[in-house]
Amino acid sequence: MDALTILAAHCQTAVQQNAPLILALFMAGVVGSAGHCAGMCGPFVLAQVGARTQLGRLAGAALLPYHLGRGTTYIVFGALLAAPIGLLSRLEQLRWIPAAMLVAAAALFLFQALRGWNVIGGRAPRFLHLARGLFARPFGARGYALGVALGFLPCGLLYSALGAAAATADPVAAAAGMLGFVLGTMPMLVAIGLLGHGAATHWRDLARRAMPVIAAVNAVVLLAMAWRIAGIA
């Protein structure tokens, strides 16, 4: 019980201390999912919905197993990346690593902002359809496995979120940050499953205009956190 109490206390502290980061990642997920994920992940959502019978479409539109699988990949990646950074940052000569990671994540968000404003170009690499067989019956465990597999989709927005989460140097805080990101991405993907890709066009266009602003704000937030961690007065 003492160990559980200590763990619970650490989780509470980690979430409280990193609340701005978690909120920033949640907002990046909300806006980014409409402006970016709808086009990249939307077809996968529609493919799963289309694989169900007509009677099962509405019930399965939220695709909870798929989202749980996708979230598992994101959260585990965030925690695994944060763990070694936390260990290394305890060495006096390597205490700069978390701040450097935050600066790198801020740079990635700034890249997203500049690309959204058409200041620079660049495309995300295409995902190889290695999980194609799971689309036949995306139910239960297969839907979860599909989500885990598609969690490896190459995505600049995801890399930005992972970099920011890992920079906490705390697996618990990183997991909480990626959970916030996952929750933020869910509403638009659920809407696509329920209403279809075309119905989300209006929100996607609005989000595409808002995403560069959110990304730029996130970059500023991360730079401020890096400034604080580095102890720059």
Disulfide bonds with the S-S distance in Angstrom:
none
